[in-house]
Amino acid sequence: MSTRPILTWPDARLTEACADVGAVTADVQILAADMLKTMYAAPGRGLAGPQIGVMQRIFVMDTGWKEGAPDPLVCIDPQIEILDQTPATHSEGCLSIPGVSAEVMRPSSVRLFYTGLDGVRQSRDLIGFDAVCAQHEYDHLDGVLTFDRIDAEARAALLAEYEAIAT
C-alpha cells in the first residue's frame, strides 16, 4: 500500500467524468488499499479516483474513523438512488479544495449501489452524514465539485477564500 498525491483545484482532471472500473482485479484491490491509506493520511472521510488522477468510477469512504468507529467502504462503479428528496444542509470540505468548506444542500437519504472488493454487487441505505459523504464522492466521479453545488455568490466567496489560502 502506498499513499498517493491528491490533486487540487484547478487540476482539470477534477472536472472530468470517469469510466467504469468493470472487473475487480488485483490492480483494483491495490488501488482501493492505496486510496484508503491516502484518505486516512490526508486525513479525510472520503476519496474518489479522480482525486488521485485515476479516472475510474471508484471511491472510498469512512465517516466514523475519526471518532474511533472505523467502517471503511470501497465503492466500485457506484450508483445512487435518492430515497428522500427532503434537503439537508451540511458543511462540506474536500481534500481537493483544502482549507475551505461550503454549506451544501443534498437529499437526506440515499440508496448506494456498488460493487465491493469481492466483486459482488451490493446496496446500502445511507442517511445523514453517510449519505452526504457518498453523494460528495459520487459527484467527483462525474466531474462535479462542491463549487457546482452552491449558488454563484457562495461559489465566488469560496473560490476567493481558497485562492487566498492556496497562494
C-alpha positions, 0 to 999 in steps of 0.5 A: 500500500502506498499513499498517493498525491491528491490533486487540487483545484484547478487540476482539470482532471477534477472536472472530468467524468470517469469510466467504469472500473468493470472487473475487480482485479488485483490492480483494483484491490491495490488501488482501493488499499492505496486510496484508503491509506491516502484518505486516512493520511490526508486525513479525510472521510472520503476519496474518489479516483479522480482525486488521485488522477485515476479516472475510474468510477471508484471511491472510498469512504469512512465517516466514523474513523475519526471518532474511533468507529472505523467502517471503511467502504470501497465503492466500485462503479457506484450508483445512487438512488435518492430515497428522500428528496427532503434537503439537508444542509451540511458543511462540506470540505474536500481534500481537493479544495483544502482549507475551505468548506461550503454549506451544501444542500443534498437529499437526506437519504440515499440508496448506494449501489456498488460493487465491493472488493469481492466483486459482488454487487451490493446496496446500502441505505445511507442517511445523514452524514453517510449519505452526504459523504457518498453523494460528495464522492459520487459527484467527483466521479462525474466531474462535479465539485462542491463549487457546482453545488452552491449558488454563484455568490457562495461559489465566488466567496469560496473560490476567493477564500481558497485562492487566498489560502492556496497562494 
